[in-house]
Amino acid sequence: MLIGELARRSGVSARMLRHYETLGLVRPTARTGAGYREYSAEDIRRVFHIESLRSLGLSLREVGRALDDPGFTPAELVDDLARRTRARIAAERELLARLDRIGAAEPAGWQDVLRGVELLQALGSPSAGRRQSAALSAVDGAPVPVEALAEAVLGERDPHVAGALRWALAQSGDGGRERLAEGLGSPDAAVRERAVRALAEITDEAATALLREALAHPDPVVRRHAAPALAARHVADAVPTLVEMVAADTNDVVAADALGELAARPAVAERVTGALVARMARDDAGSPARRRLTQALAEIPGDAAARALTELSHDEDRTVALTAAYILGLREAAPAGDREAGPAGDREAGPTGSCEAGSAGDREAGPTGDQETGPTGEQEVTGT
């Protein structure tokens, strides 16, 4: 078979067949009297073998080894090809995700596209400082790939960068919620916590709805981040989780403050009081938990809380009784116009020296010491 016919039948150009001959991959068995290359049936089979191996991603040098090296073992090469293919697919997926994120920002022109690319590259930088700067500059008015910010929030380990990313995401419109919702369902506990903390800083209805759902999350850390955020939005469904936080000594000061904020409405005040008293009555409520729950009543205005404290002032547990009596004394000593607000500002010492919480103005740091609300702050909530 002459080279032209072989090219037509195999799909390999005559130029490539000559290149194969130069590399020694396949040589025509004979030549015609006029000097034309003539390929035998064995030569033709070899050409098809070469093309089959190339289709797997082998280089021409690797093809030559596979065909001519008697000691060649294909398993190692196939494994290497599979590894390279997976890496190539991962790179293509990353490129596709990057294009989707830029497209979702609806760029008006190439300048917006270029800025989106720069932001994505900066968010993926190994430098924490560069990632933080990128997050803080992501709200300067140009279209922002919000999904990329949400993805970065879920993956960021540096606490300062994470705070900046959460702040940027909260300022960037209504995108990214679906990705954060996916983060709540992650098998990685750290990702779940990052997702709920980001939602806690977003105040729109979609984020609030996701936080309501998070109250039933099996991860207690997720619930304990969601509840104070919902209390700040006057969502009374957070009461049971907040009461449990007080009982469990998990950010109990934050939880007590949140309960007091919810109790500003009389109907909710009665509900909060009932929940605190019911939790104290449970068999698993030890003395420390009952004391903390009694202290939380100091934040609750209204007659229901006063009646509960009066009853607790005669409790069998002397610490609880003294704490309740002390709070009642503060209520009675407060001016009439201040009684509805509760005596929270005077809880620094208490009758037993056990009322750890300071005044409302002194409790910003909370039990972990870093609950600032700025764009780079971190707020830790641990499980029990």
C-alpha positions as CSV (number, residue, x, y, z in Angstrom):
1,M,0.0,0.0,0.0
2,L,1.4,3.4,-1.0
3,I,1.7,6.3,1.5
4,G,-1.2,8.2,0.0
5,E,-3.7,5.3,0.3
6,L,-2.5,4.5,3.8
7,A,-3.1,8.2,4.8
8,R,-6.6,8.0,3.4
9,R,-7.5,4.8,5.2
10,S,-5.8,5.5,8.5
11,G,-6.6,9.2,8.9
12,V,-2.9,9.9,9.5
13,S,-1.5,12.5,7.1
14,A,1.3,11.6,4.8
15,R,3.4,14.2,6.5
16,M,2.9,12.6,9.9
17,L,3.7,9.1,8.4
18,R,7.0,10.6,7.1
19,H,7.6,12.0,10.6
20,Y,7.0,8.5,12.1
21,E,9.6,7.1,9.7
22,T,12.1,9.8,10.8
23,L,11.6,8.8,14.5
24,G,11.9,5.2,13.7
25,L,8.3,4.4,14.8
26,V,7.3,2.8,11.5
27,R,9.3,2.2,8.3
28,P,7.9,1.1,5.0
29,T,9.0,-2.5,4.2
30,A,9.8,-1.7,0.6
31,R,9.8,0.8,-2.2
32,T,8.4,0.6,-5.6
33,G,10.5,0.7,-8.7
34,A,9.8,4.4,-8.9
35,G,11.0,4.9,-5.3
36,Y,7.6,5.3,-3.6
37,R,7.2,4.0,-0.1
38,E,5.3,0.8,0.1
39,Y,3.8,-0.4,3.4
40,S,3.1,-4.1,4.2
41,A,0.1,-5.4,6.2
42,E,2.4,-5.5,9.3
43,D,3.4,-1.8,8.7
44,I,-0.2,-0.9,8.5
45,R,-1.0,-2.6,11.8
46,R,1.8,-0.8,13.4
47,V,0.5,2.5,12.3
48,F,-2.9,1.7,13.9
49,H,-1.1,0.6,17.1
50,I,0.7,3.9,17.2
51,E,-2.5,5.9,16.8
52,S,-4.3,3.8,19.5
53,L,-1.5,4.5,22.0
54,R,-1.4,8.2,21.1
55,S,-5.2,8.3,21.8
56,L,-4.4,7.3,25.4
57,G,-2.2,10.4,25.8
58,L,1.2,8.7,25.3
59,S,4.0,10.8,23.7
60,L,5.7,9.5,20.6
61,R,8.7,8.6,22.7
62,E,6.5,6.6,25.0
63,V,4.8,5.0,22.0
64,G,8.2,3.9,20.7
65,R,9.1,2.3,24.1
66,A,5.8,0.5,24.3
67,L,6.2,-1.0,20.9
68,D,9.9,-1.8,20.8
69,D,11.1,-2.3,24.4
70,P,10.8,-6.0,25.4
71,G,11.0,-5.1,29.1
72,F,8.3,-2.5,28.9
73,T,5.5,-2.9,31.5
74,P,2.4,-1.1,30.6
75,A,0.8,-0.9,34.1
76,E,3.1,1.8,35.4
77,L,2.6,3.9,32.3
78,V,-1.1,3.5,32.4
79,D,-1.2,4.6,36.0
80,D,0.9,7.7,35.1
81,L,-1.5,8.5,32.3
82,A,-4.5,8.2,34.6
83,R,-2.8,10.5,37.1
84,R,-2.0,13.1,34.4
85,T,-5.6,12.8,33.0
86,R,-7.1,13.4,36.5
87,A,-4.9,16.5,37.0
88,R,-5.9,17.8,33.5
89,I,-9.6,17.3,34.3
90,A,-9.2,19.0,37.7
91,A,-7.6,22.0,35.9
92,E,-10.4,22.1,33.3
93,R,-13.0,22.0,36.1
94,E,-11.3,24.8,37.9
95,L,-11.2,26.8,34.7
96,L,-14.9,26.1,34.1
97,A,-15.8,27.2,37.7
98,R,-13.7,30.4,37.3
99,L,-15.6,31.2,34.1
100,D,-18.9,30.5,35.7
101,R,-18.0,32.8,38.6
102,I,-16.9,35.6,36.4
103,G,-20.1,35.2,34.2
104,A,-22.3,35.3,37.3
105,A,-21.0,38.7,38.2
106,E,-22.4,40.0,34.8
107,P,-19.4,42.0,33.7
108,A,-20.2,45.0,31.6
109,G,-16.9,45.0,29.8
110,W,-13.4,43.4,29.6
111,Q,-12.2,45.6,32.4
112,D,-14.7,43.9,34.7
113,V,-13.6,40.5,33.4
114,L,-10.0,41.3,34.0
115,R,-10.8,42.6,37.5
116,G,-12.7,39.4,38.2
117,V,-9.7,37.3,37.1
118,E,-7.4,39.3,39.3
119,L,-9.7,38.9,42.3
120,L,-9.9,35.1,41.8
121,Q,-6.1,34.8,41.5
122,A,-5.6,36.9,44.6
123,L,-8.2,34.8,46.6
124,G,-6.2,31.7,45.6
125,S,-2.8,33.2,46.7
126,P,-0.7,31.4,49.2
127,S,-0.2,34.8,50.9
128,A,-2.7,35.5,53.7
129,G,-2.1,39.2,53.3
130,R,-2.9,39.2,49.6
131,R,-6.1,37.2,50.2
132,Q,-7.2,39.6,52.9
133,S,-6.4,42.7,50.7
134,A,-8.4,41.1,47.9
135,A,-11.4,40.5,50.2
136,L,-11.4,44.1,51.5
137,S,-11.1,45.5,47.9
138,A,-13.9,43.3,46.6
139,V,-16.6,45.9,47.5
140,D,-15.4,49.0,45.6
141,G,-18.3,49.1,43.2
142,A,-17.3,46.9,40.3
143,P,-19.1,43.6,39.7
144,V,-17.8,40.9,42.1
145,P,-17.9,37.1,41.6
146,V,-19.9,36.6,44.7
147,E,-19.9,32.8,44.4
148,A,-16.1,33.0,44.5
149,L,-16.3,34.9,47.7
150,A,-18.6,32.3,49.2
151,E,-16.3,29.5,48.1
152,A,-13.3,31.4,49.6
153,V,-15.2,31.9,52.9
154,L,-15.8,28.1,53.2
155,G,-12.2,27.2,52.6
156,E,-10.3,30.0,54.5
157,R,-8.3,28.9,57.5
158,D,-6.7,32.1,58.5
159,P,-9.0,33.9,61.0
160,H,-8.2,37.4,59.9
161,V,-8.7,36.6,56.2
162,A,-11.9,34.7,57.1
163,G,-13.3,37.8,58.8
164,A,-12.5,40.0,55.9
165,L,-14.1,37.5,53.5
166,R,-17.3,37.3,55.6
167,W,-17.6,41.1,55.7
168,A,-17.0,41.3,51.9
169,L,-19.6,38.7,51.2
170,A,-22.2,40.4,53.5
171,Q,-21.6,43.6,51.5
172,S,-21.8,42.0,48.0
173,G,-25.5,41.7,47.4
174,D,-27.7,38.6,47.6
175,G,-25.4,36.0,45.9
176,G,-23.6,33.1,47.5
177,R,-26.4,31.9,49.7
178,E,-26.8,28.6,47.9
179,R,-23.1,27.8,48.3
180,L,-23.2,28.7,52.0
181,A,-26.3,26.4,52.3
182,E,-24.2,23.6,50.7
183,G,-21.5,24.4,53.3
184,L,-23.9,23.8,56.1
185,G,-24.3,20.2,54.8
186,S,-20.6,19.6,54.5
187,P,-19.1,16.5,56.2
188,D,-16.3,18.8,57.4
189,A,-17.2,20.4,60.7
190,A,-14.9,23.4,60.0
191,V,-16.6,24.1,56.7
192,R,-20.0,24.0,58.5
193,E,-18.9,26.5,61.1
194,R,-17.5,28.8,58.4
195,A,-20.8,28.6,56.5
196,V,-23.0,29.5,59.6
197,R,-20.7,32.3,60.7
198,A,-20.9,33.8,57.2
199,L,-24.7,33.6,57.3
200,A,-24.8,35.2,60.7
201,E,-23.2,38.3,59.2
202,I,-25.7,38.5,56.4
203,T,-29.0,40.1,57.4
204,D,-31.3,39.5,54.4
205,E,-34.3,37.2,54.5
206,A,-32.6,34.4,52.6
207,A,-29.8,34.2,55.2
208,T,-32.3,34.4,58.1
209,A,-34.3,31.5,56.6
210,L,-31.1,29.4,56.4
211,L,-30.3,30.3,60.0
212,R,-33.8,29.2,61.1
213,E,-33.1,25.9,59.5
214,A,-29.7,25.7,61.2
215,L,-31.4,25.7,64.6
216,A,-32.3,22.1,63.9
217,H,-28.9,21.2,62.6
218,P,-27.3,18.0,64.1
219,D,-24.1,19.9,64.7
220,P,-24.3,21.9,68.0
221,V,-21.7,24.4,66.9
222,V,-23.9,25.3,63.9
223,R,-26.9,25.7,66.2
224,R,-24.9,27.9,68.7
225,H,-23.8,30.3,66.0
226,A,-27.3,30.5,64.5
227,A,-29.2,31.2,67.7
228,P,-27.5,34.5,68.8
229,A,-27.7,35.8,65.2
230,L,-31.4,35.1,65.1
231,A,-32.0,36.7,68.4
232,A,-30.5,39.9,67.1
233,R,-33.2,39.7,64.4
234,H,-35.9,39.2,67.0
235,V,-36.5,35.6,66.0
236,A,-37.9,33.9,69.1
237,D,-37.4,30.4,67.7
238,A,-33.8,30.8,69.0
239,V,-34.9,30.6,72.7
240,P,-34.5,26.9,73.3
241,T,-30.9,26.8,71.8
242,L,-29.9,29.9,73.8
243,V,-31.2,28.4,77.0
244,E,-29.2,25.2,76.3
245,M,-26.1,27.3,75.7
246,V,-26.5,28.9,79.1
247,A,-27.0,25.5,80.8
248,A,-24.1,24.0,79.0
249,D,-21.7,26.9,79.8
250,T,-21.1,27.4,76.0
251,N,-20.8,31.1,75.4
252,D,-23.4,31.5,78.1
253,V,-22.9,35.2,78.5
254,V,-23.5,35.7,74.8
255,A,-26.6,33.5,75.1
256,A,-27.9,35.3,78.2
257,D,-27.5,38.7,76.4
258,A,-29.4,37.3,73.4
259,L,-32.2,36.1,75.6
260,G,-32.4,39.5,77.3
261,E,-32.6,41.2,73.8
262,L,-35.5,38.9,72.8
263,A,-37.2,39.5,76.1
264,A,-37.6,43.2,75.4
265,R,-41.1,42.2,74.1
266,P,-43.4,41.2,77.0
267,A,-44.8,38.1,75.3
268,V,-41.4,36.8,74.5
269,A,-40.2,37.6,78.0
270,E,-42.7,35.2,79.5
271,R,-41.6,32.5,77.0
272,V,-37.9,33.0,77.9
273,T,-38.7,32.9,81.6
274,G,-40.6,29.7,81.2
275,A,-37.8,28.1,79.2
276,L,-35.2,29.0,81.8
277,V,-37.3,27.7,84.7
278,A,-38.2,24.5,82.8
279,R,-34.5,23.9,82.0
280,M,-33.6,24.3,85.7
281,A,-36.2,21.7,86.7
282,R,-34.7,19.0,84.5
283,D,-33.0,16.1,86.2
284,D,-29.7,16.7,84.3
285,A,-29.5,20.3,85.5
286,G,-26.6,20.3,88.0
287,S,-25.8,23.1,90.5
288,P,-23.5,25.1,88.2
289,A,-26.0,25.0,85.3
290,R,-28.9,26.1,87.6
291,R,-26.8,29.0,88.9
292,R,-26.1,30.1,85.3
293,L,-29.7,29.8,84.4
294,T,-30.7,31.9,87.5
295,Q,-28.1,34.5,86.5
296,A,-29.7,34.6,83.0
297,L,-33.0,35.6,84.6
298,A,-31.3,38.9,85.6
299,E,-31.5,39.9,82.0
300,I,-35.3,39.2,81.7
301,P,-37.7,42.1,82.5
302,G,-41.3,41.6,83.7
303,D,-43.3,40.1,86.5
304,A,-42.8,36.5,85.4
305,A,-39.1,36.7,85.8
306,A,-39.5,38.4,89.2
307,R,-41.8,35.6,90.4
308,A,-39.4,33.0,89.3
309,L,-36.6,34.7,91.1
310,T,-38.6,35.0,94.3
311,E,-39.3,31.3,94.2
312,L,-35.7,30.5,93.5
313,S,-34.6,32.7,96.4
314,H,-35.9,29.8,98.6
315,D,-34.2,27.1,96.5
316,E,-32.6,24.1,98.3
317,D,-29.4,24.9,96.5
318,R,-27.9,27.7,98.6
319,T,-25.8,29.1,95.7
320,V,-29.0,29.3,93.5
321,A,-31.0,30.9,96.4
322,L,-28.3,33.5,97.2
323,T,-27.9,34.4,93.5
324,A,-31.7,34.8,93.0
325,A,-32.0,36.9,96.2
326,Y,-29.1,39.1,95.1
327,I,-30.8,39.7,91.7
328,L,-34.1,40.5,93.4
329,G,-32.3,43.0,95.6
330,L,-30.9,44.7,92.6
331,R,-34.3,44.9,91.0
332,E,-35.9,46.4,94.1
333,A,-33.1,48.9,94.5
334,A,-33.2,50.0,90.8
335,P,-35.2,53.2,90.0
336,A,-38.7,52.3,88.8
337,G,-38.0,53.4,85.3
338,D,-35.0,51.0,85.1
339,R,-36.6,47.9,86.5
340,E,-38.0,46.7,83.2
341,A,-34.5,46.6,81.8
342,G,-33.3,44.2,84.5
343,P,-30.2,44.6,86.6
344,A,-27.7,43.2,84.1
345,G,-25.3,46.1,84.6
346,D,-24.7,45.1,88.2
347,R,-23.9,41.4,87.9
348,E,-20.1,41.6,88.4
349,A,-19.7,40.1,91.8
350,G,-22.9,38.6,93.2
351,P,-23.4,37.2,96.7
352,T,-21.2,34.2,96.2
353,G,-18.5,35.6,94.0
354,S,-19.7,33.3,91.3
355,C,-21.5,35.7,88.8
356,E,-18.8,35.8,86.2
357,A,-20.5,38.0,83.8
358,G,-19.6,41.7,83.9
359,S,-21.8,44.6,82.8
360,A,-23.2,44.6,79.4
361,G,-20.7,47.2,78.3
362,D,-17.8,45.1,79.5
363,R,-18.8,41.8,78.0
364,E,-18.0,42.4,74.3
365,A,-15.2,40.0,74.2
366,G,-17.2,37.0,75.6
367,P,-15.6,33.8,76.8
368,T,-13.2,33.4,73.9
369,G,-12.0,37.0,74.0
370,D,-12.3,37.7,70.3
371,Q,-15.9,38.4,69.3
372,E,-15.3,41.7,67.5
373,T,-17.7,42.4,64.7
374,G,-15.3,44.1,62.3
375,P,-14.4,42.7,58.9
376,T,-11.3,40.8,60.2
377,G,-12.6,39.7,63.6
378,E,-13.2,36.1,64.7
379,Q,-15.9,34.7,67.0
380,E,-15.4,31.2,68.3
381,V,-18.2,28.9,69.4
382,T,-17.1,25.5,70.6
383,G,-19.1,22.4,71.1
384,T,-19.5,20.5,74.3
